[in-house]
Amino acid sequence: MSSLYLVRHCEYDNPRNILPGRLPVELSEKGKKQARKLTEYFKDKSIAKIHSSAVLRCKQTSEIISSNAIPIVYDKRLLEIHSAYQGIAREPNDPLKEYEYFYGHIPELGGESLYDIYTRMASFFEELLLDLHENVIVCSHGDPLYMAYYWFTKKPLPSINEVSDPNLSDYQEKASVREVVVEQSGHTLRPILQF
């Protein structure tokens, strides 16, 4: 038996309230404190490796958790959604509009759909689970981790309206952990822990 710990990066600085996408936004002071709490949480979990997105907020979260003691491997399949709208200011109090920006634009603009994210996350986890015999952390972003949830549960992908629901119980908030217990007979998803 082994465990995958799905970690969403911690809080980041965003004074202009932009859609950060893959931009190099740094962890805030609050985010650094959250990452230190995660370090404490993982102290007795015998973590062998951290697989991480190379986007700065994930790198910083992973580096703090690692404390130079756990190897970090960066994988492009764990990156944040690629959107032509990264860097654009969010429209206040309109979550659906925000998700329409991210998911509703045409592929010619260079953006990814939910299915694109799902496909790369499925590829990552299929490869990782082929020979997993140790506890590992996977540090990524909200939407990729949400698509990982759909891959693990085999549920149909959500619509834009479902993704924009602010009451989603299976969408990981920043500085959260979801454990996936992996056994020969299958896997079990544990509840999300918030830090």
FIKOLZA-1660 file (N, C-alpha, C; in steps of 0.1 Angstrom, whole numbers, plus 5000, padded with zeros to 4 digits):
% residues 195
   i   px   py   pz ch aa at
   1 5008 4988 5000  A  M  N
   1 5000 5000 5000  A  M CA
   1 5009 5012 5000  A  M  C
   2 5005 5022 4992  A  S  N
   2 5012 5035 4992  A  S CA
   2 5002 5046 4991  A  S  C
   3 5006 5058 4993  A  S  N
   3 4997 5070 4992  A  S CA
   3 5002 5081 4982  A  S  C
   4 4993 5086 4975  A  L  N
   4 4996 5098 4967  A  L CA
   4 4989 5110 4975  A  L  C
   5 4996 5120 4977  A  Y  N
   5 4991 5132 4984  A  Y CA
   5 4990 5143 4973  A  Y  C
   6 4977 5146 4969  A  L  N
   6 4975 5157 4960  A  L CA
   6 4974 5170 4967  A  L  C
   7 4984 5179 4964  A  V  N
   7 4985 5191 4971  A  V CA
   7 4983 5203 4961  A  V  C
   8 4974 5212 4965  A  R  N
   8 4973 5224 4957  A  R CA
   8 4982 5234 4963  A  R  C
   9 4989 5242 4954  A  H  N
   9 4998 5252 4959  A  H CA
   9 4992 5261 4969  A  H  C
  10 5000 5268 4976  A  C  N
  10 4995 5277 4987  A  C CA
  10 4991 5291 4981  A  C  C
  11 4986 5300 4990  A  E  N
  11 4982 5313 4986  A  E CA
  11 4993 5321 4979  A  E  C
  12 4990 5329 4970  A  Y  N
  12 5000 5337 4963  A  Y CA
  12 4996 5351 4962  A  Y  C
  13 5006 5360 4960  A  D  N
  13 5003 5374 4958  A  D CA
  13 4996 5377 4945  A  D  C
  14 4985 5385 4946  A  N  N
  14 4978 5388 4934  A  N CA
  14 4971 5402 4935  A  N  C
  15 4979 5412 4937  A  P  N
  15 4973 5425 4940  A  P CA
  15 4964 5431 4929  A  P  C
  16 4967 5427 4917  A  R  N
  16 4959 5432 4905  A  R CA
  16 4947 5423 4902  A  R  C
  17 4945 5412 4910  A  N  N
  17 4934 5403 4908  A  N CA
  17 4933 5398 4894  A  N  C
  18 4944 5393 4889  A  I  N
  18 4944 5388 4875  A  I CA
  18 4942 5373 4875  A  I  C
  19 4939 5368 4863  A  L  N
  19 4939 5353 4861  A  L CA
  19 4953 5349 4859  A  L  C
  20 4960 5343 4869  A  P  N
  20 4974 5342 4868  A  P CA
  20 4979 5331 4858  A  P  C
  21 4971 5321 4855  A  G  N
  21 4975 5311 4846  A  G CA
  21 4989 5306 4850  A  G  C
  22 4998 5306 4840  A  R  N
  22 5012 5301 4843  A  R CA
  22 5022 5312 4846  A  R  C
  23 5017 5324 4849  A  L  N
  23 5026 5335 4852  A  L CA
  23 5033 5333 4865  A  L  C
  24 5045 5339 4866  A  P  N
  24 5054 5336 4878  A  P CA
  24 5049 5345 4890  A  P  C
  25 5038 5342 4896  A  V  N
  25 5033 5349 4908  A  V CA
  25 5039 5341 4920  A  V  C
  26 5044 5349 4930  A  E  N
  26 5050 5343 4942  A  E CA
  26 5040 5340 4953  A  E  C
  27 5044 5331 4961  A  L  N
  27 5036 5328 4973  A  L CA
  27 5036 5341 4982  A  L  C
  28 5025 5344 4988  A  S  N
  28 5023 5355 4998  A  S CA
  28 5029 5350 5011  A  S  C
  29 5030 5359 5020  A  E  N
  29 5035 5355 5034  A  E CA
  29 5025 5345 5040  A  E  C
  30 5012 5347 5038  A  K  N
  30 5003 5337 5042  A  K CA
  30 5005 5323 5036  A  K  C
  31 5008 5323 5023  A  G  N
  31 5011 5311 5015  A  G CA
  31 5023 5304 5021  A  G  C
  32 5034 5311 5024  A  K  N
  32 5046 5305 5030  A  K CA
  32 5043 5299 5043  A  K  C
  33 5034 5305 5051  A  K  N
  33 5031 5299 5064  A  K CA
  33 5023 5286 5062  A  K  C
  34 5014 5287 5052  A  Q  N
  34 5006 5275 5049  A  Q CA
  34 5015 5263 5044  A  Q  C
  35 5025 5267 5036  A  A  N
  35 5035 5256 5031  A  A CA
  35 5043 5250 5043  A  A  C
  36 5046 5259 5053  A  R  N
  36 5053 5254 5065  A  R CA
  36 5044 5244 5073  A  R  C
  37 5031 5247 5073  A  K  N
  37 5022 5238 5080  A  K CA
  37 5021 5225 5072  A  K  C
  38 5021 5225 5059  A  L  N
  38 5021 5213 5051  A  L CA
  38 5034 5205 5054  A  L  C
  39 5045 5212 5055  A  T  N
  39 5058 5205 5059  A  T CA
  39 5056 5197 5072  A  T  C
  40 5050 5203 5082  A  E  N
  40 5047 5196 5094  A  E CA
  40 5038 5184 5092  A  E  C
  41 5028 5186 5084  A  Y  N
  41 5019 5175 5081  A  Y CA
  41 5026 5163 5075  A  Y  C
  42 5035 5166 5066  A  F  N
  42 5041 5155 5059  A  F CA
  42 5053 5149 5066  A  F  C
  43 5057 5155 5077  A  K  N
  43 5069 5151 5084  A  K CA
  43 5070 5136 5087  A  K  C
  44 5059 5129 5091  A  D  N
  44 5059 5115 5094  A  D CA
  44 5052 5106 5083  A  D  C
  45 5052 5111 5071  A  K  N
  45 5045 5104 5061  A  K CA
  45 5054 5096 5052  A  K  C
  46 5067 5096 5054  A  S  N
  46 5077 5089 5046  A  S CA
  46 5076 5092 5031  A  S  C
  47 5076 5105 5028  A  I  N
  47 5075 5109 5014  A  I CA
  47 5088 5106 5007  A  I  C
  48 5088 5099 4996  A  A  N
  48 5100 5096 4988  A  A CA
  48 5103 5106 4977  A  A  C
  49 5092 5113 4972  A  K  N
  49 5094 5122 4961  A  K CA
  49 5083 5131 4960  A  K  C
  50 5085 5143 4954  A  I  N
  50 5075 5153 4951  A  I CA
  50 5075 5155 4936  A  I  C
  51 5063 5153 4930  A  H  N
  51 5061 5156 4916  A  H CA
  51 5054 5169 4916  A  H  C
  52 5059 5179 4908  A  S  N
  52 5053 5192 4909  A  S CA
  52 5052 5199 4895  A  S  C
  53 5043 5208 4894  A  S  N
  53 5042 5218 4883  A  S CA
  53 5054 5227 4885  A  S  C
  54 5060 5232 4874  A  A  N
  54 5071 5241 4874  A  A CA
  54 5067 5255 4875  A  A  C
  55 5054 5258 4876  A  V  N
  55 5049 5272 4878  A  V CA
  55 5053 5276 4892  A  V  C
  56 5058 5289 4893  A  L  N
  56 5065 5294 4905  A  L CA
  56 5057 5291 4918  A  L  C
  57 5044 5293 4918  A  R  N
  57 5037 5291 4931  A  R CA
  57 5038 5276 4935  A  R  C
  58 5038 5267 4926  A  C  N
  58 5039 5253 4929  A  C CA
  58 5054 5249 4933  A  C  C
  59 5063 5255 4925  A  K  N
  59 5077 5253 4929  A  K CA
  59 5080 5257 4943  A  K  C
  60 5076 5269 4946  A  Q  N
  60 5078 5274 4960  A  Q CA
  60 5071 5266 4971  A  Q  C
  61 5059 5261 4968  A  T  N
  61 5052 5253 4978  A  T CA
  61 5060 5240 4979  A  T  C
  62 5064 5234 4968  A  S  N
  62 5071 5221 4968  A  S CA
  62 5085 5222 4975  A  S  C
  63 5092 5233 4973  A  E  N
  63 5105 5235 4979  A  E CA
  63 5104 5237 4994  A  E  C
  64 5094 5244 4998  A  I  N
  64 5092 5245 5013  A  I CA
  64 5089 5232 5019  A  I  C
  65 5080 5224 5013  A  I  N
  65 5076 5211 5018  A  I CA
  65 5088 5202 5018  A  I  C
  66 5096 5203 5008  A  S  N
  66 5108 5194 5006  A  S CA
  66 5119 5197 5017  A  S  C
  67 5120 5210 5020  A  S  N
  67 5131 5215 5029  A  S CA
  67 5145 5208 5025  A  S  C
  68 5147 5207 5012  A  N  N
  68 5159 5202 5007  A  N CA
  68 5162 5187 5011  A  N  C
  69 5151 5180 5015  A  A  N
  69 5153 5166 5020  A  A CA
  69 5145 5156 5011  A  A  C
  70 5136 5161 5003  A  I  N
  70 5128 5152 4994  A  I CA
  70 5131 5157 4980  A  I  C
  71 5134 5147 4971  A  P  N
  71 5137 5151 4957  A  P CA
  71 5124 5156 4950  A  P  C
  72 5125 5166 4942  A  I  N
  72 5114 5172 4935  A  I CA
  72 5116 5170 4920  A  I  C
  73 5106 5164 4913  A  V  N
  73 5106 5162 4899  A  V CA
  73 5095 5171 4893  A  V  C
  74 5099 5179 4883  A  Y  N
  74 5089 5188 4876  A  Y CA
  74 5084 5181 4864  A  Y  C
  75 5071 5182 4862  A  D  N
  75 5064 5175 4851  A  D CA
  75 5055 5185 4844  A  D  C
  76 5056 5187 4831  A  K  N
  76 5048 5197 4824  A  K CA
  76 5033 5193 4824  A  K  C
  77 5030 5180 4826  A  R  N
  77 5016 5176 4827  A  R CA
  77 5008 5181 4839  A  R  C
  78 5016 5186 4849  A  L  N
  78 5010 5191 4861  A  L CA
  78 5008 5206 4861  A  L  C
  79 5012 5213 4850  A  L  N
  79 5011 5227 4849  A  L CA
  79 4997 5232 4850  A  L  C
  80 4995 5245 4853  A  E  N
  80 4982 5252 4853  A  E CA
  80 4976 5252 4839  A  E  C
  81 4963 5254 4839  A  I  N
  81 4957 5255 4826  A  I CA
  81 4964 5265 4817  A  I  C
  82 4965 5262 4804  A  H  N
  82 4971 5272 4795  A  H CA
  82 4959 5280 4789  A  H  C
  83 4959 5293 4791  A  S  N
  83 4948 5301 4787  A  S CA
  83 4954 5314 4780  A  S  C
  84 4948 5318 4769  A  A  N
  84 4951 5330 4763  A  A CA
  84 4948 5342 4771  A  A  C
  85 4940 5340 4782  A  Y  N
  85 4935 5351 4790  A  Y CA
  85 4943 5352 4803  A  Y  C
  86 4954 5345 4804  A  Q  N
  86 4962 5347 4816  A  Q CA
  86 4967 5361 4817  A  Q  C
  87 4968 5367 4829  A  G  N
  87 4972 5381 4830  A  G CA
  87 4961 5391 4830  A  G  C
  88 4949 5387 4826  A  I  N
  88 4938 5396 4824  A  I CA
  88 4931 5397 4838  A  I  C
  89 4927 5409 4841  A  A  N
  89 4920 5411 4854  A  A CA
  89 4907 5404 4854  A  A  C
  90 4904 5398 4866  A  R  N
  90 4891 5391 4868  A  R CA
  90 4880 5401 4869  A  R  C
  91 4868 5397 4864  A  E  N
  91 4856 5406 4866  A  E CA
  91 4851 5403 4880  A  E  C
  92 4849 5414 4887  A  P  N
  92 4845 5412 4901  A  P CA
  92 4831 5405 4902  A  P  C
  93 4830 5396 4912  A  N  N
  93 4818 5389 4915  A  N CA
  93 4811 5382 4904  A  N  C
  94 4819 5377 4894  A  D  N
  94 4813 5370 4883  A  D CA
  94 4821 5357 4880  A  D  C
  95 4819 5347 4889  A  P  N
  95 4828 5335 4887  A  P CA
  95 4825 5328 4874  A  P  C
  96 4812 5328 4869  A  L  N
  96 4810 5321 4856  A  L CA
  96 4817 5328 4845  A  L  C
  97 4817 5341 4845  A  K  N
  97 4825 5348 4834  A  K CA
  97 4839 5344 4834  A  K  C
  98 4845 5343 4846  A  E  N
  98 4859 5339 4847  A  E CA
  98 4861 5325 4841  A  E  C
  99 4853 5316 4844  A  Y  N
  99 4854 5303 4838  A  Y CA
  99 4852 5302 4823  A  Y  C
 100 4842 5311 4819  A  E  N
 100 4840 5311 4804  A  E CA
 100 4853 5316 4797  A  E  C
 101 4860 5326 4803  A  Y  N
 101 4873 5330 4798  A  Y CA
 101 4882 5319 4796  A  Y  C
 102 4883 5311 4807  A  F  N
 102 4893 5300 4807  A  F CA
 102 4889 5289 4798  A  F  C
 103 4877 5285 4798  A  Y  N
 103 4873 5273 4791  A  Y CA
 103 4865 5275 4778  A  Y  C
 104 4860 5287 4776  A  G  N
 104 4852 5289 4765  A  G CA
 104 4858 5295 4752  A  G  C
 105 4871 5298 4753  A  H  N
 105 4878 5304 4742  A  H CA
 105 4882 5293 4731  A  H  C
 106 4884 5298 4719  A  I  N
 106 4887 5289 4708  A  I CA
 106 4901 5284 4709  A  I  C
 107 4904 5272 4705  A  P  N
 107 4917 5266 4705  A  P CA
 107 4928 5274 4698  A  P  C
 108 4923 5281 4688  A  E  N
 108 4933 5289 4680  A  E CA
 108 4940 5300 4688  A  E  C
 109 4934 5303 4700  A  L  N
 109 4940 5313 4709  A  L CA
 109 4951 5306 4718  A  L  C
 110 4952 5293 4717  A  G  N
 110 4962 5286 4724  A  G CA
 110 4957 5281 4738  A  G  C
 111 4944 5281 4740  A  G  N
 111 4939 5276 4753  A  G CA
 111 4936 5262 4754  A  G  C
 112 4935 5257 4766  A  E  N
 112 4931 5243 4768  A  E CA
 112 4917 5242 4773  A  E  C
 113 4911 5231 4769  A  S  N
 113 4897 5228 4774  A  S CA
 113 4899 5219 4787  A  S  C
 114 4887 5217 4794  A  L  N
 114 4887 5207 4805  A  L CA
 114 4892 5194 4800  A  L  C
 115 4888 5190 4788  A  Y  N
 115 4892 5177 4783  A  Y CA
 115 4907 5176 4781  A  Y  C
 116 4913 5187 4776  A  D  N
 116 4928 5187 4774  A  D CA
 116 4935 5185 4788  A  D  C
 117 4930 5192 4798  A  I  N
 117 4936 5191 4811  A  I CA
 117 4934 5176 4816  A  I  C
 118 4922 5171 4815  A  Y  N
 118 4919 5158 4819  A  Y CA
 118 4929 5148 4812  A  Y  C
 119 4931 5149 4800  A  T  N
 119 4939 5140 4792  A  T CA
 119 4954 5140 4797  A  T  C
 120 4959 5152 4800  A  R  N
 120 4973 5152 4804  A  R CA
 120 4974 5147 4819  A  R  C
 121 4964 5150 4827  A  M  N
 121 4965 5145 4841  A  M CA
 121 4963 5129 4841  A  M  C
 122 4954 5124 4832  A  A  N
 122 4953 5110 4831  A  A CA
 122 4966 5103 4827  A  A  C
 123 4973 5109 4817  A  S  N
 123 4985 5104 4813  A  S CA
 123 4996 5104 4824  A  S  C
 124 4996 5114 4832  A  F  N
 124 5005 5115 4843  A  F CA
 124 5002 5104 4853  A  F  C
 125 4990 5102 4857  A  F  N
 125 4986 5093 4868  A  F CA
 125 4987 5078 4863  A  F  C
 126 4984 5076 4850  A  E  N
 126 4985 5062 4845  A  E CA
 126 5000 5058 4846  A  E  C
 127 5009 5067 4842  A  E  N
 127 5023 5064 4843  A  E CA
 127 5028 5063 4857  A  E  C
 128 5024 5072 4866  A  L  N
 128 5028 5071 4880  A  L CA
 128 5024 5058 4887  A  L  C
 129 5012 5054 4884  A  L  N
 129 5006 5043 4891  A  L CA
 129 5011 5029 4886  A  L  C
 130 5018 5029 4874  A  L  N
 130 5023 5017 4869  A  L CA
 130 5032 5009 4879  A  L  C
 131 5040 5017 4886  A  D  N
 131 5050 5011 4895  A  D CA
 131 5052 5019 4908  A  D  C
 132 5041 5022 4914  A  L  N
 132 5041 5030 4926  A  L CA
 132 5042 5021 4939  A  L  C
 133 5053 5022 4946  A  H  N
 133 5055 5015 4958  A  H CA
 133 5060 5024 4970  A  H  C
 134 5057 5036 4969  A  E  N
 134 5062 5046 4979  A  E CA
 134 5052 5057 4980  A  E  C
 135 5053 5065 4990  A  N  N
 135 5044 5076 4992  A  N CA
 135 5050 5088 4985  A  N  C
 136 5042 5095 4977  A  V  N
 136 5046 5107 4969  A  V CA
 136 5036 5118 4971  A  V  C
 137 5041 5130 4969  A  I  N
 137 5033 5142 4968  A  I CA
 137 5032 5146 4953  A  I  C
 138 5020 5150 4949  A  V  N
 138 5018 5156 4936  A  V CA
 138 5013 5170 4938  A  V  C
 139 5021 5180 4935  A  C  N
 139 5018 5194 4937  A  C CA
 139 5014 5201 4924  A  C  C
 140 5001 5205 4924  A  S  N
 140 4996 5211 4911  A  S CA
 140 4987 5223 4914  A  S  C
 141 4977 5225 4905  A  H  N
 141 4968 5236 4906  A  H CA
 141 4954 5232 4907  A  H  C
 142 4945 5241 4910  A  G  N
 142 4931 5237 4912  A  G CA
 142 4924 5230 4901  A  G  C
 143 4925 5235 4889  A  D  N
 143 4918 5228 4878  A  D CA
 143 4925 5214 4874  A  D  C
 144 4938 5213 4873  A  P  N
 144 4944 5200 4870  A  P CA
 144 4940 5190 4881  A  P  C
 145 4940 5194 4894  A  L  N
 145 4937 5185 4905  A  L CA
 145 4922 5181 4904  A  L  C
 146 4914 5191 4900  A  Y  N
 146 4900 5187 4899  A  Y CA
 146 4898 5177 4888  A  Y  C
 147 4905 5178 4877  A  M  N
 147 4904 5168 4866  A  M CA
 147 4910 5155 4871  A  M  C
 148 4920 5155 4880  A  A  N
 148 4926 5143 4886  A  A CA
 148 4915 5136 4894  A  A  C
 149 4907 5144 4901  A  Y  N
 149 4896 5138 4909  A  Y CA
 149 4886 5131 4899  A  Y  C
 150 4883 5137 4888  A  Y  N
 150 4874 5130 4879  A  Y CA
 150 4880 5118 4873  A  Y  C
 151 4893 5118 4871  A  W  N
 151 4900 5106 4866  A  W CA
 151 4899 5095 4876  A  W  C
 152 4902 5098 4888  A  F  N
 152 4902 5088 4899  A  F CA
 152 4888 5082 4901  A  F  C
 153 4878 5091 4901  A  T  N
 153 4864 5086 4904  A  T CA
 153 4857 5081 4891  A  T  C
 154 4862 5083 4880  A  K  N
 154 4856 5079 4867  A  K CA
 154 4843 5086 4864  A  K  C
 155 4841 5097 4870  A  K  N
 155 4828 5105 4868  A  K CA
 155 4829 5112 4855  A  K  C
 156 4818 5115 4848  A  P  N
 156 4818 5123 4836  A  P CA
 156 4823 5137 4839  A  P  C
 157 4830 5143 4829  A  L  N
 157 4835 5157 4831  A  L CA
 157 4824 5167 4834  A  L  C
 158 4827 5177 4842  A  P  N
 158 4816 5187 4845  A  P CA
 158 4815 5197 4834  A  P  C
 159 4803 5204 4834  A  S  N
 159 4801 5215 4824  A  S CA
 159 4807 5227 4830  A  S  C
 160 4808 5238 4822  A  I  N
 160 4813 5251 4827  A  I CA
 160 4805 5256 4839  A  I  C
 161 4792 5254 4838  A  N  N
 161 4783 5259 4849  A  N CA
 161 4787 5251 4862  A  N  C
 162 4790 5238 4861  A  E  N
 162 4793 5230 4873  A  E CA
 162 4807 5234 4878  A  E  C
 163 4816 5237 4870  A  V  N
 163 4829 5241 4874  A  V CA
 163 4829 5255 4881  A  V  C
 164 4820 5263 4877  A  S  N
 164 4820 5277 4882  A  S CA
 164 4812 5278 4895  A  S  C
 165 4806 5267 4900  A  D  N
 165 4798 5266 4912  A  D CA
 165 4807 5269 4924  A  D  C
 166 4805 5280 4932  A  P  N
 166 4814 5283 4943  A  P CA
 166 4813 5273 4954  A  P  C
 167 4803 5264 4954  A  N  N
 167 4801 5254 4965  A  N CA
 167 4807 5240 4962  A  N  C
 168 4816 5239 4952  A  L  N
 168 4821 5226 4948  A  L CA
 168 4828 5220 4960  A  L  C
 169 4824 5208 4964  A  S  N
 169 4830 5202 4976  A  S CA
 169 4843 5194 4972  A  S  C
 170 4844 5191 4959  A  D  N
 170 4856 5182 4955  A  D CA
 170 4866 5190 4948  A  D  C
 171 4865 5203 4947  A  Y  N
 171 4875 5212 4942  A  Y CA
 171 4885 5216 4953  A  Y  C
 172 4897 5214 4951  A  Q  N
 172 4907 5217 4962  A  Q CA
 172 4910 5232 4962  A  Q  C
 173 4909 5237 4974  A  E  N
 173 4912 5251 4977  A  E CA
 173 4928 5252 4978  A  E  C
 174 4933 5264 4977  A  K  N
 174 4947 5266 4979  A  K CA
 174 4951 5260 4993  A  K  C
 175 4963 5254 4993  A  A  N
 175 4969 5249 5006  A  A CA
 175 4961 5237 5011  A  A  C
 176 4956 5229 5002  A  S  N
 176 4948 5217 5007  A  S CA
 176 4955 5204 5002  A  S  C
 177 4951 5193 5008  A  V  N
 177 4957 5180 5005  A  V CA
 177 4946 5170 5004  A  V  C
 178 4946 5162 4994  A  R  N
 178 4937 5150 4993  A  R CA
 178 4946 5138 4992  A  R  C
 179 4944 5128 5001  A  E  N
 179 4952 5116 5000  A  E CA
 179 4945 5106 4992  A  E  C
 180 4952 5099 4983  A  V  N
 180 4947 5088 4975  A  V CA
 180 4955 5076 4979  A  V  C
 181 4948 5067 4986  A  V  N
 181 4954 5054 4991  A  V CA
 181 4954 5044 4979  A  V  C
 182 4966 5039 4976  A  V  N
 182 4967 5030 4964  A  V CA
 182 4971 5016 4969  A  V  C
 183 4962 5007 4965  A  E  N
 183 4964 4993 4968  A  E CA
 183 4963 4985 4955  A  E  C
 184 4967 4972 4956  A  Q  N
 184 4966 4963 4944  A  Q CA
 184 4951 4963 4939  A  Q  C
 185 4942 4963 4948  A  S  N
 185 4928 4962 4945  A  S CA
 185 4922 4975 4940  A  S  C
 186 4929 4986 4940  A  G  N
 186 4923 4999 4936  A  G CA
 186 4928 5010 4944  A  G  C
 187 4921 5021 4945  A  H  N
 187 4925 5032 4952  A  H CA
 187 4913 5038 4959  A  H  C
 188 4916 5046 4970  A  T  N
 188 4905 5052 4978  A  T CA
 188 4909 5067 4980  A  T  C
 189 4899 5076 4977  A  L  N
 189 4902 5090 4979  A  L CA
 189 4897 5094 4993  A  L  C
 190 4906 5100 5000  A  R  N
 190 4902 5105 5014  A  R CA
 190 4897 5119 5013  A  R  C
 191 4890 5124 5023  A  P  N
 191 4885 5138 5023  A  P CA
 191 4896 5148 5022  A  P  C
 192 4893 5160 5016  A  I  N
 192 4903 5171 5015  A  I CA
 192 4906 5177 5029  A  I  C
 193 4918 5179 5031  A  L  N
 193 4923 5186 5043  A  L CA
 193 4927 5200 5040  A  L  C
 194 4923 5210 5047  A  Q  N
 194 4926 5224 5044  A  Q CA
 194 4937 5229 5054  A  Q  C
 195 4947 5236 5049  A  F  N
 195 4957 5241 5058  A  F CA
 195 4958 5256 5057  A  F  C
% end
